[in-house]
Amino acid sequence: MIDLIFKWQTLIGAVLGGMFALATALVVALTMRRREEVASGMVVVSDLTAVRIASEALNSLAEKENIGKKEFPLWFSDKLVSSHPKLSALFEASVARLMPVDVYLAAHLSLFQRIYSQIEIMLNKLSRDYSHFHEHGESLRPKEHMLADYRLITRHFSMVVEHSKCAEDIITKIILSNFSTWHRVRRIFFCMSQNEKKCKDILRKGSS
């Protein structure tokens, strides 16, 4: 009888010890994952904020200089060619870590990356156009092509700013906030805020 009790005590102790070790491993894994999400969130928000602030600054400057609606695409694109926010080297990897966190966040970040990449391609083309004109005194491409790029850059930049604002809001709430768990549960099981609904509509319009 004593041997049986001893064996059961040993077995129970081993089971409890294994469960405790598993729980500890899970806590450590969750803590590490949380730290990685926070670090990635800070990198991404920093770059998104830089893009948004650049847009706000240029729009404010355009108002002060009384830039007309017709002249704005050329003026705006010209300013961006001279100086536009460069995404950090860690941006892409940080975005990849945040993608599984929230489906709406993943959509906004994916669209931001795609559209901003297109903007940078067009800005690089315009930069080459300007360099060629300064060196040779003639345009590298037809004027119509450059005007089309001006309009696309202006339109696309307003789109990346929209996705930037939405992504910033989500990251701030479900990753960087002290109440991140509550915000994740609220977004899934309860109601979204007006701003979150607006961002959802932006995604719906973008996919239509």
Phi and psi in degrees as GROMACS dihedral restraints (atoms count N, CA, C in turn):
[ dihedral_restraints ]
;  ai    aj    ak    al  type     phi  dphi    fc
    3     4     5     6     1   -64.9    20    10
    4     5     6     7     1   -40.5    20    10
    6     7     8     9     1   -63.0    20    10
    7     8     9    10     1   -38.4    20    10
    9    10    11    12     1   -65.0    20    10
   10    11    12    13     1   -44.8    20    10
   12    13    14    15     1   -61.6    20    10
   13    14    15    16     1   -41.8    20    10
   15    16    17    18     1   -62.3    20    10
   16    17    18    19     1   -41.9    20    10
   18    19    20    21     1   -64.3    20    10
   19    20    21    22     1   -41.9    20    10
   21    22    23    24     1   -65.5    20    10
   22    23    24    25     1   -40.0    20    10
   24    25    26    27     1   -61.7    20    10
   25    26    27    28     1   -41.6    20    10
   27    28    29    30     1   -64.3    20    10
   28    29    30    31     1   -42.8    20    10
   30    31    32    33     1   -65.3    20    10
   31    32    33    34     1   -45.8    20    10
   33    34    35    36     1   -62.1    20    10
   34    35    36    37     1   -41.5    20    10
   36    37    38    39     1   -61.7    20    10
   37    38    39    40     1   -40.6    20    10
   39    40    41    42     1   -65.8    20    10
   40    41    42    43     1   -41.3    20    10
   42    43    44    45     1   -64.4    20    10
   43    44    45    46     1   -47.4    20    10
   45    46    47    48     1   -62.9    20    10
   46    47    48    49     1   -39.8    20    10
   48    49    50    51     1   -63.0    20    10
   49    50    51    52     1   -40.7    20    10
   51    52    53    54     1   -65.7    20    10
   52    53    54    55     1   -40.9    20    10
   54    55    56    57     1   -65.2    20    10
   55    56    57    58     1   -40.0    20    10
   57    58    59    60     1   -64.7    20    10
   58    59    60    61     1   -42.2    20    10
   60    61    62    63     1   -63.9    20    10
   61    62    63    64     1   -40.0    20    10
   63    64    65    66     1   -65.3    20    10
   64    65    66    67     1   -44.0    20    10
   66    67    68    69     1   -62.0    20    10
   67    68    69    70     1   -41.9    20    10
   69    70    71    72     1   -62.3    20    10
   70    71    72    73     1   -43.5    20    10
   72    73    74    75     1   -62.7    20    10
   73    74    75    76     1   -39.3    20    10
   75    76    77    78     1   -65.7    20    10
   76    77    78    79     1   -42.6    20    10
   78    79    80    81     1   -62.0    20    10
   79    80    81    82     1   -44.6    20    10
   81    82    83    84     1   -62.6    20    10
   82    83    84    85     1   -43.6    20    10
   84    85    86    87     1   -63.6    20    10
   85    86    87    88     1   -43.4    20    10
   87    88    89    90     1   -65.5    20    10
   88    89    90    91     1   -39.0    20    10
   90    91    92    93     1   -63.8    20    10
   91    92    93    94     1   -44.4    20    10
   93    94    95    96     1   -64.4    20    10
   94    95    96    97     1   -41.0    20    10
   96    97    98    99     1   -64.2    20    10
   97    98    99   100     1   -40.8    20    10
   99   100   101   102     1   -62.1    20    10
  100   101   102   103     1   -43.7    20    10
  102   103   104   105     1   -62.9    20    10
  103   104   105   106     1   -41.4    20    10
  105   106   107   108     1   -64.6    20    10
  106   107   108   109     1   -40.7    20    10
  108   109   110   111     1   -63.9    20    10
  109   110   111   112     1   -43.5    20    10
  111   112   113   114     1   -63.4    20    10
  112   113   114   115     1   -46.1    20    10
  114   115   116   117     1   -61.6    20    10
  115   116   117   118     1   -44.3    20    10
  117   118   119   120     1   -66.4    20    10
  118   119   120   121     1   -40.0    20    10
  120   121   122   123     1   -60.8    20    10
  121   122   123   124     1   -39.6    20    10
  123   124   125   126     1   -66.7    20    10
  124   125   126   127     1   -39.8    20    10
  126   127   128   129     1   -63.5    20    10
  127   128   129   130     1   -48.2    20    10
  129   130   131   132     1   -65.6    20    10
  130   131   132   133     1   -45.7    20    10
  132   133   134   135     1   -61.2    20    10
  133   134   135   136     1   -38.7    20    10
  135   136   137   138     1   -59.3    20    10
  136   137   138   139     1   -45.5    20    10
  138   139   140   141     1   -70.6    20    10
  139   140   141   142     1   -40.8    20    10
  141   142   143   144     1   -62.6    20    10
  142   143   144   145     1   -41.0    20    10
  144   145   146   147     1   -63.8    20    10
  145   146   147   148     1   -39.6    20    10
  147   148   149   150     1   -61.1    20    10
  148   149   150   151     1   -41.5    20    10
  150   151   152   153     1   -66.4    20    10
  151   152   153   154     1   -45.3    20    10
  153   154   155   156     1   -63.5    20    10
  154   155   156   157     1   -44.9    20    10
  156   157   158   159     1   -64.8    20    10
  157   158   159   160     1   -38.1    20    10
  159   160   161   162     1   -60.5    20    10
  160   161   162   163     1   -42.7    20    10
  162   163   164   165     1   -64.6    20    10
  163   164   165   166     1   -45.7    20    10
  165   166   167   168     1   -62.7    20    10
  166   167   168   169     1   -39.9    20    10
  168   169   170   171     1   -65.2    20    10
  169   170   171   172     1   -42.7    20    10
  171   172   173   174     1   -69.0    20    10
  172   173   174   175     1   -39.0    20    10
  174   175   176   177     1   -65.1    20    10
  175   176   177   178     1   -39.2    20    10
  177   178   179   180     1   -65.3    20    10
  178   179   180   181     1   -42.1    20    10
  180   181   182   183     1   -65.4    20    10
  181   182   183   184     1   -37.4    20    10
  183   184   185   186     1   -62.4    20    10
  184   185   186   187     1   -38.8    20    10
  186   187   188   189     1   -65.5    20    10
  187   188   189   190     1   -42.4    20    10
  189   190   191   192     1   -64.9    20    10
  190   191   192   193     1   -36.0    20    10
  192   193   194   195     1   -90.4    20    10
  193   194   195   196     1     5.1    20    10
  195   196   197   198     1    54.4    20    10
  196   197   198   199     1    46.5    20    10
  198   199   200   201     1   -75.3    20    10
  199   200   201   202     1   122.8    20    10
  201   202   203   204     1   -71.6    20    10
  202   203   204   205     1   164.0    20    10
  204   205   206   207     1   -62.1    20    10
  205   206   207   208     1   -36.5    20    10
  207   208   209   210     1   -70.3    20    10
  208   209   210   211     1   -38.0    20    10
  210   211   212   213     1   -84.0    20    10
  211   212   213   214     1   -15.4    20    10
  213   214   215   216     1   -59.3    20    10
  214   215   216   217     1   -46.4    20    10
  216   217   218   219     1   -56.1    20    10
  217   218   219   220     1   -43.4    20    10
  219   220   221   222     1   -65.7    20    10
  220   221   222   223     1   -46.0    20    10
  222   223   224   225     1   -62.6    20    10
  223   224   225   226     1   -47.1    20    10
  225   226   227   228     1   -63.5    20    10
  226   227   228   229     1   -46.8    20    10
  228   229   230   231     1   -65.5    20    10
  229   230   231   232     1   -39.0    20    10
  231   232   233   234     1   -61.3    20    10
  232   233   234   235     1   -40.7    20    10
  234   235   236   237     1   -65.2    20    10
  235   236   237   238     1   -39.6    20    10
  237   238   239   240     1   -68.9    20    10
  238   239   240   241     1   -35.0    20    10
  240   241   242   243     1   -61.1    20    10
  241   242   243   244     1   -41.7    20    10
  243   244   245   246     1   -67.1    20    10
  244   245   246   247     1   -41.3    20    10
  246   247   248   249     1  -158.9    20    10
  247   248   249   250     1   113.8    20    10
  249   250   251   252     1  -136.2    20    10
  250   251   252   253     1   151.6    20    10
  252   253   254   255     1   -60.3    20    10
  253   254   255   256     1   129.5    20    10
  255   256   257   258     1   -96.1    20    10
  256   257   258   259     1   129.6    20    10
  258   259   260   261     1   -70.4    20    10
  259   260   261   262     1   140.6    20    10
  261   262   263   264     1   -66.8    20    10
  262   263   264   265     1   161.1    20    10
  264   265   266   267     1   -63.5    20    10
  265   266   267   268     1   -24.4    20    10
  267   268   269   270     1   -90.3    20    10
  268   269   270   271     1    -3.6    20    10
  270   271   272   273     1   -60.5    20    10
  271   272   273   274     1   -51.1    20    10
  273   274   275   276     1   -61.5    20    10
  274   275   276   277     1   -44.6    20    10
  276   277   278   279     1   -66.3    20    10
  277   278   279   280     1   -37.4    20    10
  279   280   281   282     1   -67.0    20    10
  280   281   282   283     1   -40.5    20    10
  282   283   284   285     1   -61.4    20    10
  283   284   285   286     1   -41.8    20    10
  285   286   287   288     1   -60.0    20    10
  286   287   288   289     1   -36.3    20    10
  288   289   290   291     1   -70.9    20    10
  289   290   291   292     1   -29.2    20    10
  291   292   293   294     1   -88.2    20    10
  292   293   294   295     1   -17.5    20    10
  294   295   296   297     1   -53.7    20    10
  295   296   297   298     1   -44.0    20    10
  297   298   299   300     1   -73.5    20    10
  298   299   300   301     1   -10.2    20    10
  300   301   302   303     1   -68.8    20    10
  301   302   303   304     1   -43.4    20    10
  303   304   305   306     1  -152.9    20    10
  304   305   306   307     1   134.0    20    10
  306   307   308   309     1   -66.3    20    10
  307   308   309   310     1   -37.1    20    10
  309   310   311   312     1   -71.3    20    10
  310   311   312   313     1   -39.0    20    10
  312   313   314   315     1   -61.4    20    10
  313   314   315   316     1   -43.7    20    10
  315   316   317   318     1   -59.8    20    10
  316   317   318   319     1   -41.0    20    10
  318   319   320   321     1   -66.0    20    10
  319   320   321   322     1   -45.8    20    10
  321   322   323   324     1   -63.7    20    10
  322   323   324   325     1   -43.4    20    10
  324   325   326   327     1   -67.7    20    10
  325   326   327   328     1   -38.8    20    10
  327   328   329   330     1   -63.4    20    10
  328   329   330   331     1   -45.1    20    10
  330   331   332   333     1   -67.7    20    10
  331   332   333   334     1   -39.2    20    10
  333   334   335   336     1   -58.0    20    10
  334   335   336   337     1   -49.7    20    10
  336   337   338   339     1   -59.4    20    10
  337   338   339   340     1   -45.9    20    10
  339   340   341   342     1   -64.5    20    10
  340   341   342   343     1   -47.7    20    10
  342   343   344   345     1   -70.0    20    10
  343   344   345   346     1   -40.4    20    10
  345   346   347   348     1   -66.0    20    10
  346   347   348   349     1   -34.1    20    10
  348   349   350   351     1   -63.0    20    10
  349   350   351   352     1   -40.7    20    10
  351   352   353   354     1   -64.7    20    10
  352   353   354   355     1   -39.7    20    10
  354   355   356   357     1   -61.4    20    10
  355   356   357   358     1   -45.2    20    10
  357   358   359   360     1   -64.0    20    10
  358   359   360   361     1   -36.2    20    10
  360   361   362   363     1   -62.4    20    10
  361   362   363   364     1   -45.2    20    10
  363   364   365   366     1   -67.3    20    10
  364   365   366   367     1   -38.5    20    10
  366   367   368   369     1   -64.5    20    10
  367   368   369   370     1   -38.1    20    10
  369   370   371   372     1   -65.2    20    10
  370   371   372   373     1   -37.5    20    10
  372   373   374   375     1   -65.2    20    10
  373   374   375   376     1   -42.5    20    10
  375   376   377   378     1   -65.1    20    10
  376   377   378   379     1   -37.2    20    10
  378   379   380   381     1   -61.7    20    10
  379   380   381   382     1   -41.1    20    10
  381   382   383   384     1   -66.6    20    10
  382   383   384   385     1   -36.6    20    10
  384   385   386   387     1   -60.6    20    10
  385   386   387   388     1   -46.0    20    10
  387   388   389   390     1   -63.9    20    10
  388   389   390   391     1   -43.9    20    10
  390   391   392   393     1   -62.3    20    10
  391   392   393   394     1   -42.1    20    10
  393   394   395   396     1   -64.6    20    10
  394   395   396   397     1   -40.0    20    10
  396   397   398   399     1   -65.6    20    10
  397   398   399   400     1   -42.4    20    10
  399   400   401   402     1   -65.4    20    10
  400   401   402   403     1   -33.4    20    10
  402   403   404   405     1   -82.4    20    10
  403   404   405   406     1   -37.3    20    10
  405   406   407   408     1  -115.9    20    10
  406   407   408   409     1   -10.2    20    10
  408   409   410   411     1    74.5    20    10
  409   410   411   412     1    16.1    20    10
  411   412   413   414     1  -144.3    20    10
  412   413   414   415     1   156.6    20    10
  414   415   416   417     1   -75.0    20    10
  415   416   417   418     1   144.0    20    10
  417   418   419   420     1   -80.3    20    10
  418   419   420   421     1   -33.2    20    10
  420   421   422   423     1  -125.5    20    10
  421   422   423   424     1   161.8    20    10
  423   424   425   426     1   -59.5    20    10
  424   425   426   427     1   147.3    20    10
  426   427   428   429     1   -57.6    20    10
  427   428   429   430     1   -37.2    20    10
  429   430   431   432     1   -62.2    20    10
  430   431   432   433     1   -36.7    20    10
  432   433   434   435     1   -66.8    20    10
  433   434   435   436     1   -39.8    20    10
  435   436   437   438     1   -68.0    20    10
  436   437   438   439     1   -40.9    20    10
  438   439   440   441     1   -63.3    20    10
  439   440   441   442     1   -38.0    20    10
  441   442   443   444     1   -63.4    20    10
  442   443   444   445     1   -40.2    20    10
  444   445   446   447     1   -64.9    20    10
  445   446   447   448     1   -40.5    20    10
  447   448   449   450     1   -57.4    20    10
  448   449   450   451     1   -46.6    20    10
  450   451   452   453     1   -66.6    20    10
  451   452   453   454     1   -42.1    20    10
  453   454   455   456     1   -65.6    20    10
  454   455   456   457     1   -42.0    20    10
  456   457   458   459     1   -60.6    20    10
  457   458   459   460     1   -45.8    20    10
  459   460   461   462     1   -62.6    20    10
  460   461   462   463     1   -45.2    20    10
  462   463   464   465     1   -66.8    20    10
  463   464   465   466     1   -45.1    20    10
  465   466   467   468     1   -65.3    20    10
  466   467   468   469     1   -35.8    20    10
  468   469   470   471     1   -66.5    20    10
  469   470   471   472     1   -36.3    20    10
  471   472   473   474     1   -65.3    20    10
  472   473   474   475     1   -31.7    20    10
  474   475   476   477     1   -70.4    20    10
  475   476   477   478     1   -43.3    20    10
  477   478   479   480     1   -67.0    20    10
  478   479   480   481     1   -31.3    20    10
  480   481   482   483     1   -66.1    20    10
  481   482   483   484     1   -40.5    20    10
  483   484   485   486     1   -60.4    20    10
  484   485   486   487     1   -49.2    20    10
  486   487   488   489     1   -66.0    20    10
  487   488   489   490     1   -33.9    20    10
  489   490   491   492     1   -62.7    20    10
  490   491   492   493     1   -47.1    20    10
  492   493   494   495     1   -61.2    20    10
  493   494   495   496     1   -44.0    20    10
  495   496   497   498     1   -65.7    20    10
  496   497   498   499     1   -43.9    20    10
  498   499   500   501     1   -65.5    20    10
  499   500   501   502     1   -41.0    20    10
  501   502   503   504     1   -57.5    20    10
  502   503   504   505     1   -46.2    20    10
  504   505   506   507     1   -61.7    20    10
  505   506   507   508     1   -44.7    20    10
  507   508   509   510     1   -65.9    20    10
  508   509   510   511     1   -46.6    20    10
  510   511   512   513     1   -61.5    20    10
  511   512   513   514     1   -43.4    20    10
  513   514   515   516     1   -60.5    20    10
  514   515   516   517     1   -39.5    20    10
  516   517   518   519     1   -80.2    20    10
  517   518   519   520     1   -48.6    20    10
  519   520   521   522     1   -97.6    20    10
  520   521   522   523     1    -3.7    20    10
  522   523   524   525     1  -124.9    20    10
  523   524   525   526     1   -50.3    20    10
  525   526   527   528     1   -89.9    20    10
  526   527   528   529     1   -17.9    20    10
  528   529   530   531     1   -72.9    20    10
  529   530   531   532     1   151.3    20    10
  531   532   533   534     1   -69.4    20    10
  532   533   534   535     1   -16.4    20    10
  534   535   536   537     1  -113.3    20    10
  535   536   537   538     1    38.3    20    10
  537   538   539   540     1   -60.4    20    10
  538   539   540   541     1   -39.6    20    10
  540   541   542   543     1   -62.9    20    10
  541   542   543   544     1   -43.3    20    10
  543   544   545   546     1   -61.0    20    10
  544   545   546   547     1   -44.0    20    10
  546   547   548   549     1   -64.8    20    10
  547   548   549   550     1   -36.4    20    10
  549   550   551   552     1   -66.0    20    10
  550   551   552   553     1   -44.2    20    10
  552   553   554   555     1   -65.3    20    10
  553   554   555   556     1   -43.9    20    10
  555   556   557   558     1   -59.5    20    10
  556   557   558   559     1   -44.2    20    10
  558   559   560   561     1   -65.6    20    10
  559   560   561   562     1   -29.9    20    10
  561   562   563   564     1   -86.1    20    10
  562   563   564   565     1   -47.2    20    10
  564   565   566   567     1  -105.2    20    10
  565   566   567   568     1   -19.1    20    10
  567   568   569   570     1  -117.1    20    10
  568   569   570   571     1  -155.6    20    10
  570   571   572   573     1   -90.0    20    10
  571   572   573   574     1   153.8    20    10
  573   574   575   576     1   -90.3    20    10
  574   575   576   577     1   155.4    20    10
  576   577   578   579     1   -73.6    20    10
  577   578   579   580     1   169.0    20    10
  579   580   581   582     1   -60.6    20    10
  580   581   582   583     1   -40.1    20    10
  582   583   584   585     1   -65.7    20    10
  583   584   585   586     1   -39.0    20    10
  585   586   587   588     1   -66.5    20    10
  586   587   588   589     1   -37.0    20    10
  588   589   590   591     1   -66.5    20    10
  589   590   591   592     1   -38.7    20    10
  591   592   593   594     1   -62.0    20    10
  592   593   594   595     1   -42.5    20    10
  594   595   596   597     1   -65.5    20    10
  595   596   597   598     1   -35.8    20    10
  597   598   599   600     1   -64.3    20    10
  598   599   600   601     1   -39.0    20    10
  600   601   602   603     1   -65.9    20    10
  601   602   603   604     1   -35.8    20    10
  603   604   605   606     1   -61.2    20    10
  604   605   606   607     1   -42.0    20    10
  606   607   608   609     1   -65.8    20    10
  607   608   609   610     1   -39.5    20    10
  609   610   611   612     1   -64.9    20    10
  610   611   612   613     1   -42.2    20    10
  612   613   614   615     1   -67.8    20    10
  613   614   615   616     1   -35.7    20    10
  615   616   617   618     1   -68.3    20    10
  616   617   618   619     1   -27.4    20    10
  618   619   620   621     1   -92.3    20    10
  619   620   621   622     1    -8.4    20    10
